[in-house]
Every structure is written in C-alpha cells, then in structure tokens.
Amino acid sequence: MSAANPTRTDRTALAKAIESKVEKMPMADLLALASTLNVHVPAARQTKRRGEPAEAERRAAPDDRVLRGGGVGPVVSAAEGGRLLDAITVDVDSKDWIESDVLGAGALVTWLSISRGTLDNWRKARKVLALRKGLRNFVYPTRQFYRSRPLEGLDLVAEHFAAPEDAWEWLVAPNRMTGGKPPIEALRDGEAPAVARAAAGAYDYA
C-alpha cells in the first residue's frame, strides 16, 4: 500500500484497524490522543468514568501505595519503660515445673485405675502433658489430673507450645493473665477459656 496514494479499500481497512485499536484504549490515553490530534472533546467526556481510576491512580505501581499505621506510640524513658514492663511480667524463680511429682505410664494407670490404651489416647490427643524420659518413655506430672481424668483445657494450652515441657513450665508459673495464680490452678478452678486465652498470648512479650 502506498502511503502517498492509498486506495479506497486500503483506507477502509486502515480506518477499521485504527478504530479497533482506539476502542481498546483507556479513557486517559484517548484524552491524550485527542489533545495531540487537536480533536474537540465534549465536556461530559472529560470527566472520569464511573469506576475508572484516576490517571495518577492508574499509573501508580502497587509498591507506590502509602501504608499508614498507628505507629509505635510515644517514646518513654528507660525508667518508665522498665516500669511498664514490670506491670505486665512476672518474675519466676520457681522450679515447680521440674520438681513436680511425676509418674511413669505403668504407675499412673494403676493410680488412676485406667487402661494403658486410655492414657495413650489422651497423650496422642494432647489432653495430657507427657514429658519425655529417654527416647521412648514418658512421665506424667500428677498435678494435671483430677478425679482420674486430665484437667479440662490442657489440650487448648498444649497447642500453643512447641513441646510439652514448655507448656508445663508455663502452666505452673504464676501468671498475671490468670489472676496471678499458676494457670494449672486456674484450670483446676474451671477457668479453661481464660487459660486458653492466656496461652495464646504467652509469647506476646517474649
């Protein structure tokens, strides 16, 4: 096709090709093209279409978005920071978690008058905390049982700790989230939901 003397057929094909291309252009690009070609744009067409992003929004990459948060709060002195931390932490020198009375599986099933299968099922469901002794054996803190059954809520605590030993250490230490008493005592008092919430936040201030 000669650019200097196009035929009518060539002009029609070219016009259709351009029209097809223009129909797919975003409104912002159409307005820019109209400005370049000196084409008058009706006032109604100059406004942003409903649902179409503004030019600045359309060109902005996702990484350009500004994230706004609440910040880290006011800066306090070291002394004030220590006081605030003291208010939400508990100093524990107790060794209750390693000095707790424990029984092996055989002695425990006799003490509780249950079957070995029942104890194994409790252990696999994490309804009791079984502390490892060697490669294949376990011992069980007796403090976690009441009336031949594990205290309700032990499984809700165990799911928040990597190892039973970690869970037991947390259970027997005084905790401000359970009124200053060890969570194991709160479980014994029937406060399983409160203990579960405390366990979920056990590492919030780690």
C-alpha positions as CSV (number, residue, x, y, z in Angstrom):
1,M,0.0,0.0,0.0
2,S,1.4,3.4,-1.0
3,A,1.2,6.0,1.8
4,A,1.0,8.8,-0.8
5,N,-1.9,7.4,-2.8
6,P,-3.9,4.8,-0.8
7,T,-6.9,3.2,-2.5
8,R,-10.4,3.3,-1.0
9,T,-10.1,-0.3,0.1
10,D,-6.8,0.4,1.8
11,R,-8.3,3.5,3.6
12,T,-11.3,1.4,4.8
13,A,-9.1,-1.4,6.2
14,L,-6.7,1.1,7.8
15,A,-9.6,3.0,9.4
16,K,-11.1,-0.2,10.8
17,A,-7.7,-1.2,12.2
18,I,-7.3,2.2,13.9
19,E,-10.9,2.1,15.2
20,S,-10.3,-1.3,16.7
21,K,-7.2,-0.2,18.4
22,V,-8.7,3.0,19.7
23,E,-11.7,1.2,21.1
24,K,-9.4,-0.7,23.5
25,M,-7.5,2.3,24.7
26,P,-8.1,3.5,28.3
27,M,-10.0,6.8,28.6
28,A,-7.0,8.7,29.8
29,D,-5.0,7.6,26.7
30,L,-7.9,8.6,24.5
31,L,-8.0,12.1,26.0
32,A,-4.2,12.4,25.5
33,L,-4.6,11.3,21.8
34,A,-7.4,13.7,21.3
35,S,-5.3,16.5,22.6
36,T,-2.4,15.6,20.3
37,L,-4.7,15.5,17.3
38,N,-6.4,18.7,18.3
39,V,-9.8,17.0,18.5
40,H,-12.5,18.8,20.5
41,V,-13.7,16.7,23.4
42,P,-17.2,17.3,24.8
43,A,-17.2,18.4,28.4
44,A,-19.2,15.3,29.5
45,R,-16.4,13.1,28.2
46,Q,-13.7,14.9,30.1
47,T,-14.9,13.7,33.5
48,K,-13.7,10.4,34.9
49,R,-15.9,7.5,34.1
50,R,-17.6,5.8,37.0
51,G,-15.4,3.1,38.4
52,E,-12.4,4.1,36.3
53,P,-9.3,5.1,38.3
54,A,-7.8,8.5,38.1
55,E,-4.7,8.9,35.9
56,A,-2.4,9.1,38.9
57,E,-4.0,6.0,40.5
58,R,-3.8,4.1,37.2
59,R,-0.1,4.8,36.7
60,A,0.9,4.1,40.3
61,A,2.5,0.7,40.9
62,P,1.4,-1.4,43.9
63,D,4.7,-0.6,45.6
64,D,3.8,3.1,45.5
65,R,0.9,2.8,47.9
66,V,1.3,4.6,51.2
67,L,0.7,2.4,54.2
68,R,-0.5,4.2,57.3
69,G,-0.4,2.6,60.7
70,G,-0.8,3.6,64.3
71,G,2.9,4.0,64.9
72,V,4.9,2.7,67.9
73,G,3.4,5.1,70.4
74,P,5.1,7.8,72.5
75,V,8.7,7.5,73.4
76,V,9.3,6.9,77.1
77,S,12.4,7.0,79.2
78,A,14.2,3.8,80.2
79,A,12.9,4.0,83.7
80,E,9.3,4.4,82.5
81,G,9.7,1.6,80.0
82,G,11.0,-0.7,82.8
83,R,8.0,0.2,85.0
84,L,5.6,-0.6,82.2
85,L,7.3,-3.9,81.5
86,D,7.2,-4.8,85.2
87,A,3.5,-4.2,85.2
88,I,2.9,-6.9,82.5
89,T,5.6,-9.5,83.5
90,V,6.1,-11.9,86.4
91,D,9.5,-12.8,87.8
92,V,9.6,-16.5,88.4
93,D,12.3,-18.2,90.3
94,S,10.2,-21.3,91.0
95,K,11.4,-24.7,89.8
96,D,7.9,-26.2,90.2
97,W,7.9,-27.4,86.6
98,I,11.0,-29.7,87.1
99,E,10.2,-30.6,90.7
100,S,6.6,-31.6,90.1
101,D,5.6,-35.1,91.2
102,V,5.6,-37.3,88.1
103,L,4.7,-40.9,87.4
104,G,5.7,-43.3,84.7
105,A,2.9,-44.8,82.5
106,G,2.6,-48.0,84.4
107,A,2.4,-46.4,87.8
108,L,0.0,-43.8,86.5
109,V,-2.6,-46.2,85.0
110,T,-2.6,-48.0,88.3
111,W,-3.0,-44.8,90.3
112,L,-5.8,-43.5,88.1
113,S,-7.4,-47.0,87.6
114,I,-7.5,-46.6,83.8
115,S,-6.2,-48.7,80.9
116,R,-2.9,-48.1,79.2
117,G,-4.8,-47.5,76.0
118,T,-6.8,-44.7,77.6
119,L,-3.6,-43.0,78.7
120,D,-2.1,-43.4,75.2
121,N,-5.2,-41.9,73.6
122,W,-5.0,-38.9,76.0
123,R,-1.4,-38.4,75.1
124,K,-1.9,-38.6,71.4
125,A,-4.8,-36.1,71.6
126,R,-2.6,-33.8,73.8
127,K,-5.2,-34.0,76.5
128,V,-2.4,-34.7,78.9
129,L,1.2,-33.5,79.0
130,A,3.7,-36.3,78.7
131,L,7.3,-35.3,79.4
132,R,9.9,-37.3,77.6
133,K,12.2,-39.6,79.6
134,G,14.8,-41.1,77.2
135,L,13.9,-41.9,73.6
136,R,10.6,-43.9,74.0
137,N,9.4,-43.4,77.6
138,F,7.2,-40.7,79.1
139,V,6.5,-39.4,82.6
140,Y,3.3,-37.6,83.6
141,P,3.0,-34.7,86.1
142,T,0.3,-35.9,88.6
143,R,-0.8,-32.3,89.2
144,Q,-2.6,-32.3,85.8
145,F,-5.2,-34.9,86.9
146,Y,-8.3,-34.6,88.9
147,R,-10.7,-37.5,89.8
148,S,-8.9,-39.9,87.5
149,R,-9.1,-37.6,84.5
150,P,-6.9,-34.9,83.0
151,L,-7.9,-31.3,83.7
152,E,-10.2,-29.8,81.1
153,G,-8.3,-27.4,78.8
154,L,-4.8,-28.9,78.7
155,D,-5.2,-29.6,75.0
156,L,-6.1,-25.9,74.4
157,V,-2.8,-24.9,76.2
158,A,-0.6,-27.5,74.5
159,E,-1.4,-26.3,71.0
160,H,0.4,-23.0,71.7
161,F,3.7,-24.5,72.7
162,A,6.4,-26.4,70.8
163,A,7.0,-29.0,73.5
164,P,5.1,-30.4,76.5
165,E,8.0,-29.3,78.7
166,D,7.4,-25.7,77.6
167,A,3.7,-25.9,78.2
168,W,4.2,-27.4,81.7
169,E,6.7,-24.8,82.7
170,W,4.2,-22.1,81.7
171,L,1.3,-23.9,83.5
172,V,2.9,-24.0,86.9
173,A,4.3,-20.4,86.9
174,P,2.3,-17.5,88.4
175,N,0.6,-15.6,85.5
176,R,-0.9,-12.1,85.6
177,M,-3.4,-13.2,82.9
178,T,-4.9,-15.8,85.3
179,G,-5.1,-13.5,88.3
180,G,-1.6,-14.1,89.5
181,K,-2.0,-17.8,90.1
182,P,-0.5,-20.6,88.0
183,P,-2.6,-21.4,85.0
184,I,-2.8,-25.1,86.2
185,E,-4.7,-23.9,89.3
186,A,-7.0,-21.8,87.1
187,L,-7.7,-25.0,85.1
188,R,-8.5,-26.8,88.4
189,D,-10.9,-23.9,89.2
190,G,-12.8,-24.5,85.9
191,E,-11.3,-21.4,84.1
192,A,-10.3,-23.2,80.9
193,P,-11.4,-20.4,78.5
194,A,-9.3,-17.8,80.4
195,V,-6.3,-20.1,80.5
196,A,-6.6,-20.8,76.8
197,R,-6.6,-17.1,76.0
198,A,-3.6,-16.6,78.2
199,A,-1.7,-19.4,76.5
200,A,-2.5,-17.9,73.1
201,G,-0.7,-14.7,74.2
202,A,2.1,-16.5,76.1
203,Y,4.8,-15.2,73.7
204,D,3.4,-11.7,73.1
205,Y,6.1,-10.2,75.3
206,A,8.9,-12.6,74.5
